Amino acid sequence: MTTTQQQQLLELSPAEFAAQVNSPNTIVFDVREQAEYAREHVAGSQNIPLSRLTVDTVPQTTKNVILYCQSGNRSRRAAELFFAAGYYQVAHFDGGFTAWKGANLPYNENKKAPLPMMRQVQIVAGGLVLAGTLLSAFVSPWFLLLTGFVGSGLMFAGFTGFCGMAKILARLPYNRVK
């Protein structure tokens, strides 16, 4: 007789996550990028960026695994890799680090670390839209193509979850955390 276990993704609220985060039987993985983790993270968590995580690099542990990211989207994707690597049960923090901060729970912060990637994307995209608008008003209306390109890229990122600008910014030297 063969038995199979169903894979189960547990969704934790901020209170449930806070209750388990310091348990000796639990290991917490932050799947955000290294720069995001360096800026602020839940104390006691370990960083394994989703962009570098594969089925072969999923850590093997007998402890209960909890995943979190900024909002919960990346941790859900990371859970799929854990399942593919042989895990049957993984917990993820629904709402992510944003919910953690919203619940006024303590975290480690390093203000000298790079800005969070989304803020960097907002600054660059906003700068390009402003430049395109000003250049179209004072130089040539063809610069409206720049604002249209940036707007299209932001919509694509919103629909697909893939942000090319964030990928490019993540490769800049100041975003590389050692």
C-alpha positions in Angstrom: 0.0 0.0 0.0 1.3 3.4 -0.9 0.5 6.5 1.0 1.0 10.0 -0.3 1.1 13.2 1.6 -0.4 16.3 0.2 1.7 19.4 0.2 0.3 22.0 2.5 1.1 25.7 2.5 0.1 27.2 5.8 -0.7 30.9 5.9 0.2 32.6 9.1 -1.2 35.9 10.4 1.2 38.4 12.0 0.2 37.1 15.5 0.8 33.5 14.5 4.1 34.3 12.8 5.3 36.3 15.9 4.4 33.4 18.2 6.5 31.0 16.1 9.4 33.1 14.9 11.7 32.4 17.9 10.8 28.8 18.4 13.8 26.5 18.5 11.9 24.1 16.2 11.4 26.7 13.5 13.6 28.2 10.9 12.5 31.5 9.2 13.7 32.3 5.7 13.4 35.8 4.2 13.2 35.4 0.5 13.5 39.0 -0.4 16.7 40.3 -2.2 19.8 40.8 -0.1 19.6 44.6 -0.2 16.0 44.5 1.1 17.1 42.1 3.9 20.1 44.2 4.8 17.9 47.3 5.1 15.3 45.7 7.5 14.3 42.2 8.5 12.7 40.1 11.2 15.3 39.3 13.9 16.4 35.7 13.7 15.5 35.2 10.1 17.9 34.0 7.4 18.1 35.4 3.9 17.7 33.2 0.8 16.7 35.5 -2.1 14.1 33.9 -4.3 16.1 35.1 -7.4 18.9 32.7 -6.3 16.7 29.9 -5.0 16.3 26.7 -7.0 15.2 23.2 -6.2 18.8 22.3 -5.8 19.6 25.1 -3.4 16.6 24.8 -1.1 18.0 24.3 2.4 17.4 20.9 3.9 16.2 21.0 7.5 14.0 19.0 9.9 12.7 22.1 11.5 9.4 23.8 10.6 10.0 26.2 7.8 8.4 29.6 7.6 8.9 31.8 4.6 8.3 35.5 4.3 8.9 38.4 1.8 7.6 41.9 1.5 4.0 41.1 0.7 3.6 37.4 0.5 3.9 36.9 -3.3 7.5 35.8 -3.4 7.2 33.6 -0.4 4.3 31.7 -2.1 6.6 31.2 -5.1 9.4 30.1 -2.9 7.1 27.6 -1.2 6.6 25.9 -4.6 10.4 25.4 -4.8 10.4 23.9 -1.3 7.6 21.5 -2.3 9.5 20.5 -5.4 12.6 19.9 -3.2 10.6 17.4 -1.1 8.9 19.4 1.6 5.3 18.5 2.4 4.5 21.3 4.7 5.7 24.9 4.6 4.3 28.0 6.3 4.4 31.4 4.8 3.7 34.7 6.4 0.6 36.1 4.6 1.1 39.9 4.1 4.8 39.6 4.6 7.1 42.2 6.1 4.6 44.9 5.3 2.1 43.2 7.6 4.8 42.7 10.3 5.6 46.4 10.3 1.9 47.2 10.2 1.4 45.2 13.4 4.1 47.2 15.1 6.2 44.2 15.7 10.0 44.6 16.3 12.5 44.3 13.5 16.2 45.0 12.8 16.8 48.1 10.7 20.0 49.4 9.1 19.4 52.9 7.6 22.8 52.8 5.9 21.8 49.9 3.7 20.3 50.6 0.2 16.7 51.7 -0.1 14.1 49.0 -0.7 13.9 48.0 -4.3 10.3 49.2 -4.8 11.3 52.7 -3.6 14.2 52.7 -6.0 11.9 51.7 -8.8 9.5 54.4 -7.9 12.2 57.0 -7.8 13.7 56.0 -11.2 10.3 55.6 -12.9 9.0 58.9 -11.5 12.2 60.6 -12.6 11.8 59.2 -16.1 8.1 60.2 -16.4 8.9 63.7 -15.1 11.8 64.1 -17.6 9.7 62.8 -20.4 6.9 65.2 -19.6 9.2 68.2 -19.3 11.1 67.3 -22.4 7.9 66.8 -24.4 6.6 70.2 -23.2 9.8 72.2 -23.9 11.8 70.2 -26.5 9.8 67.8 -28.6 6.4 66.0 -28.2 8.3 62.8 -29.2 9.5 62.5 -25.6 6.0 61.4 -24.6 7.1 58.1 -25.9 9.4 57.9 -22.9 6.6 58.4 -20.5 4.5 55.9 -22.4 7.3 53.3 -22.3 7.7 53.7 -18.5 4.0 53.5 -17.9 3.7 50.4 -20.0 6.6 48.8 -18.1 4.9 49.6 -14.8 1.7 48.0 -16.0 3.5 44.9 -17.2 5.2 44.6 -13.9 1.9 45.0 -12.1 0.2 42.3 -14.2 3.0 39.8 -14.3 5.0 40.4 -11.2 8.2 40.7 -13.3 9.8 44.1 -13.1 12.7 44.6 -15.5 13.7 47.9 -13.9 14.0 46.2 -10.5 16.2 43.5 -12.0 18.5 46.1 -13.6 18.7 48.2 -10.4 19.5 45.1 -8.3 22.6 44.6 -10.4 24.0 48.1 -9.5 27.1 48.0 -7.2 25.4 49.8 -4.3 22.7 47.2 -4.2 25.1 44.3 -3.9 25.4 43.3 -0.3 28.3 41.3 0.8 
